[in-house]
Amino acid sequence: MVPKDDLLTRSAGMLAAMGTEPRLRIMRLLLAAHPEGCVVGEIAAELGMAGSTLSHHLDKLRGQGLVDVRREGTFLRCRADTSALTQLLGFLYAECCTRNRVVEPARVVCCNPASPPTRRTP
């Protein structure tokens, strides 16, 4: 079990690393390609991103343990680290949905921008 302060620090780092649109796009692409992942060239082509820019973003994500990068011959294959994401989602879920009931789990609508969140009144 990870101490609470360590979990808070780790979660903050992961959220900060994903806190830009390009990095969220990278994570979304890698999750869609899970478990195989994508080689760097595929990511760059799919997102229309220059190699140096992509490298910068991948370094940030990898530094927080969100992305695993492995060499395969002359290619670098990237995969989303789903155990890190599971830990982050568990942290958020525990804080918002179980302990304080700020968000009712049944109201969480994944990836549906047409369904705006409803406000709970006290």
Backbone as numpy.savetxt, mean C-alpha at the origin, in Angstrom:
# Nx Ny Nz CAx CAy CAz Cx Cy Cz
4.47 -10.53 18.86 3.62 -9.33 18.86 4.50 -8.09 18.86
4.21 -7.15 17.98 4.96 -5.92 17.86 4.46 -4.93 18.91
5.39 -4.30 19.69 4.95 -3.30 20.66 4.15 -2.19 19.98
3.18 -1.62 20.73 2.27 -0.61 20.15 2.99 0.58 19.55
4.01 1.12 20.24 4.73 2.27 19.70 5.46 1.92 18.41
6.03 0.71 18.34 6.70 0.28 17.12 5.70 0.14 15.98
4.55 -0.39 16.27 3.51 -0.55 15.26 3.02 0.80 14.76
2.87 1.74 15.67 2.46 3.09 15.30 3.50 3.74 14.38
4.76 3.63 14.75 5.84 4.21 13.95 5.90 3.55 12.58
5.81 2.22 12.55 5.87 1.49 11.28 4.68 1.85 10.40
3.50 1.92 10.97 2.29 2.26 10.20 2.39 3.68 9.64
2.89 4.60 10.42 3.05 5.98 9.96 4.03 6.03 8.78
5.09 5.27 8.87 6.06 5.23 7.78 5.46 4.66 6.50
4.68 3.60 6.64 4.05 2.99 5.46 3.04 3.94 4.84
2.24 4.59 5.66 1.27 5.54 5.12 1.96 6.71 4.43
3.04 7.19 5.02 3.78 8.29 4.40 4.38 7.86 3.07
4.89 6.63 3.01 5.49 6.14 1.77 4.45 6.03 0.66
3.24 5.69 1.01 2.19 5.56 0.00 1.45 6.88 -0.23
1.87 7.93 0.42 1.13 9.18 0.42 1.28 10.06 -0.81
1.64 9.48 -1.93 1.66 10.24 -3.18 0.90 9.46 -4.24
0.34 10.18 -5.20 -0.44 9.51 -6.24 0.39 8.49 -7.03
1.63 8.82 -7.44 2.40 7.82 -8.19 2.65 6.54 -7.39
2.90 6.67 -6.11 3.17 5.47 -5.30 1.90 4.66 -5.07
0.78 5.32 -4.95 -0.48 4.58 -4.85 -0.78 3.85 -6.16
-0.45 4.48 -7.27 -0.63 3.82 -8.57 0.26 2.57 -8.67
1.49 2.70 -8.21 2.41 1.56 -8.22 1.86 0.44 -7.35
1.41 0.77 -6.15 0.88 -0.25 -5.25 -0.34 -0.92 -5.85
-1.22 -0.14 -6.43 -2.43 -0.70 -7.04 -2.08 -1.65 -8.18
-1.10 -1.26 -9.00 -0.66 -2.12 -10.10 -0.06 -3.42 -9.58
0.79 -3.31 -8.55 1.43 -4.51 -8.01 0.42 -5.43 -7.33
-0.56 -4.86 -6.69 -1.61 -5.69 -6.08 -2.45 -6.38 -7.14
-2.72 -5.69 -8.24 -3.48 -6.30 -9.33 -2.70 -7.45 -9.97
-1.37 -7.36 -9.93 -0.52 -8.39 -10.53 -0.07 -9.44 -9.52
-0.60 -9.40 -8.34 -0.20 -10.34 -7.28 -0.64 -11.75 -7.62
0.13 -12.77 -7.38 1.40 -12.79 -6.67 2.63 -12.67 -7.56
2.44 -12.68 -8.88 3.61 -12.65 -9.78 4.36 -11.32 -9.72
3.64 -10.22 -9.54 4.26 -8.91 -9.58 4.55 -8.47 -11.00
5.38 -7.46 -11.13 5.71 -6.90 -12.44 7.20 -6.58 -12.48
7.77 -6.67 -13.67 9.14 -6.19 -13.81 9.09 -4.68 -13.96
10.20 -4.05 -13.63 10.25 -2.59 -13.59 9.82 -1.97 -14.91
10.25 -2.56 -16.02 9.87 -2.02 -17.33 8.38 -2.05 -17.57
7.70 -3.09 -17.07 6.24 -3.17 -17.20 5.56 -2.07 -16.40
6.07 -1.82 -15.21 5.49 -0.77 -14.36 5.65 0.58 -15.04
6.87 0.86 -15.53 7.15 2.14 -16.19 6.25 2.33 -17.40
6.09 1.28 -18.20 5.25 1.39 -19.39 3.78 1.58 -19.03
3.31 0.82 -18.07 1.90 0.90 -17.67 1.55 2.27 -17.09
2.47 2.82 -16.32 2.18 4.09 -15.65 2.73 5.31 -16.39
3.45 5.07 -17.49 4.02 6.18 -18.24 5.02 6.98 -17.42
5.88 6.28 -16.70 6.79 6.91 -15.75 8.24 6.68 -16.19
9.04 7.70 -16.11 10.47 7.57 -16.43 11.14 6.62 -15.43
12.15 5.92 -15.91 12.84 4.94 -15.07 13.41 5.53 -13.79
14.02 6.70 -13.87 14.62 7.30 -12.67 13.55 7.70 -11.66
12.43 8.19 -12.15 11.32 8.55 -11.26 10.73 7.31 -10.61
10.53 6.27 -11.41 10.02 5.02 -10.87 10.96 4.44 -9.83
12.25 4.48 -10.10 13.24 3.98 -9.16 13.15 4.70 -7.82
12.98 6.01 -7.87 12.83 6.81 -6.65 11.61 6.36 -5.85
10.49 6.20 -6.52 9.26 5.79 -5.84 9.37 4.37 -5.29
9.95 3.47 -6.06 10.12 2.10 -5.58 11.03 2.04 -4.37
12.07 2.87 -4.36 12.97 2.91 -3.19 12.21 3.32 -1.93
11.33 4.29 -2.05 10.54 4.74 -0.90 9.62 3.62 -0.41
8.95 2.95 -1.33 8.04 1.86 -0.96 8.81 0.67 -0.39
9.92 0.37 -1.00 10.75 -0.74 -0.52 11.34 -0.44 0.86
11.71 0.81 1.07 12.27 1.21 2.36 11.32 1.02 3.52
10.03 1.04 3.24 9.02 0.83 4.29 8.49 -0.60 4.29
9.08 -1.46 3.46 8.69 -2.86 3.46 7.40 -3.15 2.71
6.96 -2.21 1.88 5.70 -2.39 1.15 5.89 -3.11 -0.18
7.11 -3.04 -0.71 7.42 -3.65 -1.99 8.69 -4.48 -1.85
8.65 -5.65 -2.43 9.81 -6.53 -2.48 10.35 -6.50 -3.90
11.65 -6.26 -4.06 12.26 -6.20 -5.38 13.32 -7.30 -5.46
13.21 -8.15 -6.47 14.17 -9.26 -6.64 14.71 -9.25 -8.07
15.97 -9.58 -8.19 16.60 -9.67 -9.50 16.26 -11.01 -10.13
15.85 -10.96 -11.40 15.62 -12.16 -12.20 16.41 -11.97 -13.49
17.61 -12.48 -13.50 18.49 -12.27 -14.65 18.81 -10.81 -14.79
18.40 -10.21 -15.91 18.67 -8.79 -16.12 17.50 -7.91 -15.70
16.45 -8.52 -15.19 15.24 -7.78 -14.82 15.11 -7.67 -13.31
14.40 -6.64 -12.86 14.02 -6.52 -11.46 12.52 -6.74 -11.38
12.11 -7.72 -10.59 10.69 -8.01 -10.41 10.24 -7.43 -9.09
9.13 -6.70 -9.12 8.58 -6.06 -7.94 7.26 -6.74 -7.55
7.10 -6.94 -6.27 5.85 -7.51 -5.75 5.43 -6.70 -4.52
4.13 -6.55 -4.37 3.61 -5.93 -3.16 3.83 -6.90 -2.01
4.27 -6.40 -0.88 4.44 -7.24 0.31 3.10 -7.25 1.04
2.35 -8.28 0.80 0.99 -8.34 1.36 0.99 -8.53 2.87
2.06 -9.07 3.44 2.10 -9.18 4.90 2.21 -7.81 5.54
2.97 -6.91 4.92 3.09 -5.54 5.44 1.75 -4.81 5.30
1.09 -4.99 4.17 -0.21 -4.36 3.98 -1.25 -4.92 4.94
-1.18 -6.21 5.19 -2.10 -6.82 6.16 -1.90 -6.22 7.54
-0.64 -6.02 7.92 -0.35 -5.41 9.22 -0.89 -3.98 9.28
-0.69 -3.22 8.20 -1.18 -1.84 8.16 -2.70 -1.79 8.22
-3.36 -2.61 7.44 -4.83 -2.64 7.46 -5.35 -3.10 8.82
-4.66 -4.05 9.43 -5.05 -4.51 10.76 -4.95 -3.40 11.79
-3.87 -2.61 11.68 -3.69 -1.47 12.58 -4.84 -0.48 12.42
-5.14 -0.12 11.18 -6.22 0.83 10.93 -7.57 0.27 11.37
-7.81 -0.99 11.07 -9.07 -1.62 11.44 -9.26 -1.64 12.95
-8.20 -2.00 13.66 -8.29 -2.08 15.12 -8.61 -0.72 15.73
-8.02 0.31 15.19 -8.23 1.64 15.74 -9.59 2.22 15.38
-10.02 2.02 14.14 -11.24 2.71 13.70 -12.50 1.86 13.80
-12.36 0.56 13.76 -13.54 -0.27 13.59 -13.83 -1.19 14.77
-12.87 -1.41 15.64 -13.14 -2.32 16.75 -13.10 -1.60 18.09
-12.02 -0.86 18.32 -11.90 -0.22 19.62 -12.85 0.96 19.78
-12.87 1.84 18.82 -13.66 3.06 18.94 -14.94 3.06 18.12
-15.08 2.13 17.23 -16.26 2.03 16.37 -16.54 3.33 15.62
-15.46 4.01 15.24 -15.60 5.25 14.47 -16.20 4.94 13.10
-15.79 3.81 12.54 -16.29 3.36 11.25 -16.94 2.00 11.47
-18.14 1.87 11.00 -18.80 0.57 11.09 -18.28 -0.30 9.95
-17.71 -1.47 10.26 -17.13 -2.32 9.21 -18.08 -2.60 8.05
-19.35 -2.74 8.31 -20.31 -3.03 7.24 -20.46 -1.86 6.26
-20.06 -0.66 6.68 -20.19 0.51 5.81 -18.96 0.75 4.94
-17.91 -0.03 5.14 -16.70 0.16 4.34 -16.98 -0.35 2.94
-16.87 0.55 1.98 -17.11 0.22 0.59 -15.79 0.36 -0.14
-15.25 -0.74 -0.58 -13.95 -0.73 -1.23 -14.05 -0.27 -2.67
-13.25 0.72 -2.97 -13.04 1.12 -4.37 -14.32 1.50 -5.09
-15.26 2.12 -4.43 -16.49 2.54 -5.06 -16.68 4.04 -4.83
-16.04 4.86 -5.67 -16.13 6.31 -5.47 -17.54 6.86 -5.63
-18.43 6.09 -6.23 -19.81 6.56 -6.40 -20.58 6.50 -5.08
-20.05 5.77 -4.11 -20.71 5.67 -2.81 -19.95 6.50 -1.79
-20.34 7.77 -1.62 -19.62 8.61 -0.66 -19.85 8.11 0.75
-18.85 8.30 1.62 -19.02 7.87 3.00 -20.14 8.63 3.68
-20.86 7.96 4.52 -21.92 8.62 5.28 -21.37 9.02 6.64
-21.86 10.12 7.15 -21.40 10.60 8.45 -22.27 10.01 9.53
-21.63 9.54 10.57 -22.35 9.05 11.73 -22.63 10.20 12.67
-23.83 10.30 13.12 -24.15 11.34 14.09 -24.18 10.72 15.47
-23.67 11.45 16.46 -23.62 10.90 17.83 -24.98 10.71 18.43
